[in-house]
Amino acid sequence: MNDLEKKSFYSFLALYLGSSLFFVLLSGYWYYNAQKNALENTIYYKMQHLADNISSLIINAHMHQTSLKLPQASKYYEYILVPTKAQKVYQQNYFEQNDQKVLVSSAPQKHLNIEYVVVKTDEFHTKLQKLINRVLLTMAVVFFFIVVISYILSRLFMRPIRQKVKQIESFVQDISHELNTPITALKMSSQRAIQKGVYDEKILTNISISTKQLYSIYQSLTYLNFHTPKQEIHTINLKPVLQRAINYYTELSNAKNINILSNIQDADLKIAEDRASLLFSNLISNAIKYSMPQSTINITLKEGCFSIEDEGVGIAKEKLDEIFVLYKRSSDLAGGFGVGLSIVKQICEEFQIHIDVKSELAKGSRFELKWSI
């Protein structure tokens, strides 16, 4: 991962773990308090029950004039009988002392001269410590699984971003290469013209071709990256638009010794004119780019149909489904940066144009567009 990806990854991870830790701590605190209160109530009622049971034995022994038999205290609990003559007064009937819960019951009502039954227990703090340990362990285990899950989710979250970054990196490399060719040609042609002091046809042709290549790249990038206002859509005759596009690329096709044969008739389509121009330009530019020298490109336009067929490198069958995906290229033989056919597909979808592709490796490709008349 590069620095930007690492920053995004750790930011997402920190945010996810921070919020998760907050909710784990909040849930643990709420559970701990609820269990603590429940434990304290349980302990209180157990102490009260023991005190009441002892008081009942004291009263029965006094009423029936029998000997007093006291039960043995259970684990964690002890009790003390406070006689009346002790004259000790308790300010509270339930309190805590030396980490022990203390309950004072006056239920004996001075029978057998017993004033109070005092019950003590350390069960509360013993079980409270166990509760704390259990809650902390549970929170640690839960948070551990959250960390694992958050790491996996972060990786899954970053995967499409990583793929997109790779696509963009590849796109930047490709476009840098694509721009380098016409820019170098422009530089060399202008230097030669300056050195010669005259401007012959070959130099001007090279400058014109390079300028058009740069403008084509600019048009594609503008379409992909800028939110231009919606163009006015109306029914136009595609014949002059297509003819201009063919004329525009004549110098480039001549430079590669590629012959363009056209059969162009009047054909109407409801579309923005600049979109139609961009549609034809990308298809013609693509055909020239992937055609071999001394080959032919056939272009046909008639009502409801346009087709362009080249004798180029062709496209493998398994790649036909990918050629309209942004940044995907069907071949590395002729450069490009994988946006031309994606733009073609987007324009066709925008104006309800059906596109069909037939291709065979080393024999060429045929793109056919159809629309309702």
C-alpha positions as CSV (number, residue, x, y, z in Angstrom):
1,M,0.0,0.0,0.0
2,N,1.2,3.5,-0.7
3,D,1.1,6.3,1.9
4,L,-2.4,7.5,0.9
5,E,-3.8,4.0,1.1
6,K,-2.1,3.4,4.5
7,K,-3.5,6.6,5.8
8,S,-7.1,5.7,4.6
9,F,-6.7,2.1,5.9
10,Y,-5.5,3.1,9.4
11,S,-8.0,6.0,9.6
12,F,-10.9,3.7,8.9
13,L,-9.5,1.1,11.3
14,A,-9.0,3.6,14.1
15,L,-12.5,5.0,13.6
16,Y,-14.1,1.6,13.6
17,L,-12.1,0.3,16.6
18,G,-12.6,3.5,18.5
19,S,-16.3,3.5,18.1
20,S,-16.4,-0.3,18.8
21,L,-14.4,0.1,22.0
22,F,-16.7,2.8,23.2
23,F,-19.8,0.6,22.7
24,V,-18.0,-2.4,24.3
25,L,-17.1,-0.3,27.3
26,L,-20.5,1.2,27.5
27,S,-22.2,-2.2,27.2
28,G,-19.7,-3.7,29.8
29,Y,-20.4,-0.9,32.3
30,W,-24.2,-1.2,31.9
31,Y,-24.0,-5.0,32.3
32,Y,-21.7,-4.7,35.3
33,N,-24.0,-2.2,37.1
34,A,-27.0,-4.3,36.3
35,Q,-25.4,-7.5,37.7
36,K,-23.9,-5.6,40.6
37,N,-27.3,-4.4,41.7
38,A,-28.9,-7.8,41.2
39,L,-26.1,-9.4,43.2
40,E,-26.5,-6.9,46.0
41,N,-30.3,-7.5,46.2
42,T,-29.7,-11.2,46.2
43,I,-27.2,-10.9,49.1
44,Y,-29.5,-8.6,51.0
45,Y,-32.5,-11.0,50.8
46,K,-30.3,-14.0,51.8
47,M,-29.1,-12.1,54.8
48,Q,-32.6,-11.0,55.6
49,H,-33.8,-14.6,55.3
50,L,-31.1,-15.8,57.6
51,A,-31.8,-13.1,60.2
52,D,-35.6,-13.8,60.0
53,N,-35.0,-17.6,60.4
54,I,-32.8,-17.1,63.5
55,S,-35.3,-14.6,65.0
56,S,-38.1,-17.1,64.4
57,L,-36.1,-19.8,66.3
58,I,-35.4,-17.4,69.2
59,I,-39.1,-16.4,69.5
60,N,-40.3,-20.0,69.3
61,A,-37.8,-21.1,72.0
62,H,-38.9,-18.3,74.2
63,M,-42.7,-18.9,73.6
64,H,-42.4,-22.7,74.1
65,Q,-39.8,-22.6,76.9
66,T,-37.5,-24.9,75.0
67,S,-33.8,-24.8,74.5
68,L,-32.5,-22.6,71.6
69,K,-30.9,-24.5,68.8
70,L,-29.2,-22.2,66.3
71,P,-28.3,-23.3,62.7
72,Q,-24.8,-23.5,61.6
73,A,-23.8,-20.5,59.4
74,S,-23.3,-21.3,55.7
75,K,-20.3,-20.4,53.6
76,Y,-19.5,-16.7,53.4
77,Y,-22.0,-15.9,56.3
78,E,-21.8,-15.4,60.0
79,Y,-24.2,-14.0,62.6
80,I,-24.0,-12.6,66.1
81,L,-26.7,-12.3,68.7
82,V,-26.6,-9.0,70.5
83,P,-28.2,-9.2,74.0
84,T,-30.4,-6.5,75.5
85,K,-27.9,-5.7,78.3
86,A,-25.2,-4.8,75.8
87,Q,-27.1,-1.6,75.2
88,K,-25.5,-1.2,71.7
89,V,-27.5,1.0,69.3
90,Y,-27.1,0.6,65.5
91,Q,-27.7,3.7,63.5
92,Q,-28.3,1.7,60.3
93,N,-29.9,-1.7,59.7
94,Y,-27.8,-2.4,56.5
95,F,-24.3,-1.1,55.8
96,E,-20.8,-2.1,54.8
97,Q,-17.9,-2.5,57.2
98,N,-14.4,-3.9,56.5
99,D,-15.4,-5.2,53.0
100,Q,-18.3,-7.0,54.6
101,K,-22.0,-6.4,54.2
102,V,-23.7,-6.1,57.6
103,L,-27.5,-6.5,58.3
104,V,-28.9,-5.7,61.7
105,S,-32.3,-7.2,62.5
106,S,-34.4,-6.3,65.5
107,A,-36.9,-9.1,64.8
108,P,-36.1,-11.0,68.0
109,Q,-37.9,-8.2,69.9
110,K,-35.9,-8.9,73.1
111,H,-37.1,-12.5,73.4
112,L,-34.6,-14.4,75.4
113,N,-33.1,-11.0,76.1
114,I,-31.8,-10.8,72.6
115,E,-32.0,-7.3,71.1
116,Y,-30.5,-7.8,67.6
117,V,-29.4,-10.5,65.2
118,V,-26.4,-9.2,63.2
119,V,-25.6,-11.0,60.0
120,K,-22.3,-10.5,58.2
121,T,-21.0,-11.7,54.8
122,D,-18.1,-11.2,52.5
123,E,-20.0,-13.0,49.7
124,F,-20.8,-9.8,47.9
125,H,-17.2,-8.6,47.4
126,T,-16.0,-12.1,46.6
127,K,-18.6,-12.6,43.9
128,L,-18.3,-8.9,42.8
129,Q,-14.6,-9.5,42.1
130,K,-15.5,-12.6,40.1
131,L,-18.1,-10.5,38.2
132,I,-15.5,-7.8,37.4
133,N,-13.0,-10.5,36.1
134,R,-15.8,-12.1,34.0
135,V,-16.9,-8.8,32.5
136,L,-13.3,-7.7,31.8
137,L,-12.5,-11.1,30.2
138,T,-15.7,-11.0,28.1
139,M,-15.0,-7.4,26.9
140,A,-11.4,-8.4,26.0
141,V,-12.6,-11.4,24.0
142,V,-15.3,-9.5,22.3
143,F,-12.9,-6.6,21.5
144,F,-10.4,-9.1,20.2
145,F,-12.9,-10.5,17.7
146,I,-13.9,-7.0,16.8
147,V,-10.3,-6.2,16.0
148,V,-10.0,-9.3,13.8
149,I,-13.3,-8.5,12.1
150,S,-12.5,-4.8,11.7
151,Y,-9.1,-5.7,10.1
152,I,-10.8,-8.1,7.7
153,L,-13.5,-5.5,6.9
154,S,-10.8,-2.8,6.4
155,R,-9.0,-5.0,4.0
156,L,-12.2,-5.7,2.1
157,F,-13.0,-1.9,2.2
158,M,-9.6,-1.1,0.8
159,R,-9.7,-3.7,-2.0
160,P,-11.9,-1.8,-4.4
161,I,-10.0,1.4,-3.6
162,R,-6.7,-0.4,-4.2
163,Q,-8.0,-1.7,-7.5
164,K,-9.1,1.8,-8.5
165,V,-5.7,3.2,-7.4
166,K,-4.0,0.7,-9.6
167,Q,-6.3,1.6,-12.5
168,I,-5.6,5.3,-12.0
169,E,-1.8,4.7,-11.7
170,S,-1.9,2.6,-14.9
171,F,-4.1,5.3,-16.5
172,V,-1.6,8.0,-15.6
173,Q,1.2,6.0,-17.0
174,D,-0.7,5.3,-20.2
175,I,-1.8,8.9,-20.7
176,S,1.7,10.1,-20.0
177,H,2.9,7.8,-22.8
178,E,0.1,8.8,-25.1
179,L,0.9,12.5,-24.5
180,N,4.6,12.0,-25.0
181,T,4.2,10.9,-28.6
182,P,2.4,14.0,-30.0
183,I,4.3,16.4,-27.8
184,T,7.7,15.0,-28.9
185,A,6.5,15.2,-32.5
186,L,5.4,18.8,-32.1
187,K,8.7,19.7,-30.5
188,M,10.8,18.0,-33.2
189,S,8.7,19.4,-36.0
190,S,8.8,23.0,-34.6
191,Q,12.6,22.7,-34.1
192,R,13.1,21.5,-37.7
193,A,10.9,24.3,-39.0
194,I,12.9,26.9,-37.0
195,Q,16.2,25.5,-38.2
196,K,15.1,25.3,-41.8
197,G,13.6,28.7,-41.8
198,V,10.8,27.4,-44.0
199,Y,7.7,25.5,-43.3
200,D,7.3,22.6,-45.7
201,E,4.2,20.4,-46.1
202,K,5.6,17.5,-44.2
203,I,6.5,19.5,-41.1
204,L,3.1,21.2,-41.1
205,T,1.4,17.8,-41.5
206,N,3.3,16.4,-38.5
207,I,2.3,19.4,-36.4
208,S,-1.3,19.1,-37.5
209,I,-1.4,15.4,-36.7
210,S,0.2,15.8,-33.3
211,T,-2.1,18.7,-32.5
212,K,-5.2,16.6,-33.4
213,Q,-4.0,13.7,-31.3
214,L,-3.6,16.1,-28.3
215,Y,-7.0,17.5,-28.9
216,S,-8.6,14.0,-29.1
217,I,-7.0,13.2,-25.8
218,Y,-8.3,16.5,-24.3
219,Q,-11.9,15.8,-25.6
220,S,-11.9,12.3,-24.0
221,L,-10.6,13.6,-20.6
222,T,-13.0,16.5,-20.7
223,Y,-15.9,14.1,-21.2
224,L,-14.8,11.8,-18.4
225,N,-13.7,14.3,-15.8
226,F,-15.7,17.5,-16.1
227,H,-19.4,18.1,-15.4
228,T,-20.3,20.0,-18.5
229,P,-23.8,21.5,-18.8
230,K,-26.4,19.3,-20.6
231,Q,-26.1,19.7,-24.3
232,E,-29.1,20.7,-26.4
233,I,-30.6,17.5,-27.9
234,H,-32.4,17.6,-31.2
235,T,-32.7,15.6,-34.3
236,I,-29.7,16.1,-36.5
237,N,-28.4,14.7,-39.8
238,L,-25.4,12.6,-39.0
239,K,-23.9,12.7,-42.5
240,P,-22.0,16.0,-42.2
241,V,-20.9,15.2,-38.6
242,L,-19.4,11.9,-39.7
243,Q,-17.8,13.5,-42.8
244,R,-16.1,16.1,-40.6
245,A,-14.8,13.3,-38.3
246,I,-13.4,11.4,-41.3
247,N,-11.8,14.5,-42.7
248,Y,-10.3,15.3,-39.3
249,Y,-8.5,11.9,-39.2
250,T,-7.5,11.8,-42.9
251,E,-3.9,13.1,-42.2
252,L,-3.4,10.4,-39.5
253,S,-4.8,7.6,-41.7
254,N,-2.6,8.8,-44.6
255,A,0.5,8.9,-42.3
256,K,-0.1,5.2,-41.6
257,N,-1.0,4.4,-45.2
258,I,-4.5,3.3,-44.2
259,N,-7.3,3.7,-46.8
260,I,-10.7,4.8,-45.5
261,L,-13.6,3.8,-47.7
262,S,-16.9,5.4,-46.8
263,N,-20.5,4.9,-47.9
264,I,-22.4,7.7,-46.2
265,Q,-26.0,8.5,-46.6
266,D,-28.4,10.8,-44.8
267,A,-29.3,9.5,-41.4
268,D,-31.2,11.3,-38.6
269,L,-30.7,10.8,-34.8
270,K,-31.9,12.7,-31.8
271,I,-28.6,13.5,-30.1
272,A,-26.4,16.4,-29.0
273,E,-24.1,17.2,-32.0
274,D,-20.9,17.3,-29.9
275,R,-21.7,13.8,-28.5
276,A,-22.2,12.5,-32.0
277,S,-18.9,14.0,-33.1
278,L,-17.2,12.4,-30.0
279,L,-18.8,9.1,-30.7
280,F,-17.6,8.9,-34.4
281,S,-14.2,10.4,-33.5
282,N,-13.5,7.7,-30.9
283,L,-14.5,4.9,-33.2
284,I,-12.5,6.2,-36.2
285,S,-9.5,7.0,-34.0
286,N,-9.6,3.5,-32.5
287,A,-9.9,1.8,-35.9
288,I,-6.8,3.7,-37.2
289,K,-4.9,3.0,-34.0
290,Y,-5.3,-0.7,-34.2
291,S,-5.1,-1.1,-38.0
292,M,-2.0,-2.3,-39.8
293,P,-0.3,-0.1,-42.5
294,Q,-1.6,-0.7,-46.0
295,S,-5.0,-1.8,-44.7
296,T,-8.5,-0.6,-45.3
297,I,-11.2,0.8,-43.0
298,N,-14.8,0.6,-44.2
299,I,-17.3,3.1,-42.9
300,T,-21.1,2.9,-43.6
301,L,-23.9,5.2,-42.6
302,K,-27.5,4.8,-43.5
303,E,-30.8,5.5,-41.8
304,G,-30.9,3.8,-38.4
305,C,-27.4,2.2,-38.7
306,F,-23.7,3.0,-38.6
307,S,-20.8,0.6,-39.0
308,I,-17.0,0.8,-39.0
309,E,-14.9,-2.2,-39.9
310,D,-11.1,-2.4,-39.9
311,E,-8.4,-5.0,-40.8
312,G,-6.5,-4.5,-37.6
313,V,-5.2,-6.7,-34.8
314,G,-8.7,-7.8,-33.7
315,I,-10.0,-8.7,-30.2
316,A,-9.9,-12.0,-28.5
317,K,-13.3,-13.5,-27.8
318,E,-12.7,-13.7,-24.0
319,K,-11.9,-9.9,-24.0
320,L,-15.0,-8.8,-25.9
321,D,-17.0,-8.3,-22.7
322,E,-14.3,-6.1,-21.2
323,I,-13.5,-3.6,-24.0
324,F,-16.1,-1.1,-22.8
325,V,-14.9,-1.1,-19.2
326,L,-13.1,2.1,-18.3
327,Y,-9.3,1.8,-18.4
328,K,-9.5,-1.6,-20.0
329,R,-7.5,-2.2,-23.2
330,S,-8.1,-5.1,-25.5
331,S,-4.5,-5.0,-26.8
332,D,-1.1,-3.4,-25.7
333,L,0.1,-3.3,-29.3
334,A,-1.0,0.2,-30.1
335,G,-0.9,2.1,-26.8
336,G,-4.0,4.0,-25.7
337,F,-5.3,4.4,-22.2
338,G,-8.6,2.5,-22.2
339,V,-11.2,5.3,-22.3
340,G,-12.3,5.5,-26.0
341,L,-14.6,2.6,-26.1
342,S,-15.9,3.3,-22.6
343,I,-17.0,6.8,-23.8
344,V,-18.6,5.2,-26.9
345,K,-20.6,2.9,-24.6
346,Q,-21.7,5.7,-22.3
347,I,-22.9,7.8,-25.3
348,C,-24.8,4.9,-26.8
349,E,-26.5,4.2,-23.5
350,E,-27.3,7.9,-23.1
351,F,-29.1,8.1,-26.4
352,Q,-30.5,4.6,-26.6
353,I,-28.2,3.3,-29.3
354,H,-27.6,-0.4,-29.6
355,I,-23.9,-1.4,-30.1
356,D,-22.8,-4.7,-31.5
357,V,-19.1,-5.9,-31.8
358,K,-17.7,-8.7,-33.9
359,S,-14.0,-9.3,-34.0
360,E,-11.4,-11.9,-34.8
361,L,-7.7,-11.9,-33.8
362,A,-5.4,-10.8,-36.7
363,K,-8.4,-10.2,-39.0
364,G,-10.0,-7.1,-37.6
365,S,-13.1,-5.8,-35.8
366,R,-16.5,-4.5,-36.8
367,F,-18.6,-2.1,-34.7
368,E,-22.2,-1.6,-35.6
369,L,-24.5,1.0,-34.1
370,K,-28.3,0.8,-34.5
371,W,-31.1,3.1,-33.4
372,S,-34.8,3.5,-33.8
373,I,-35.7,5.7,-36.8
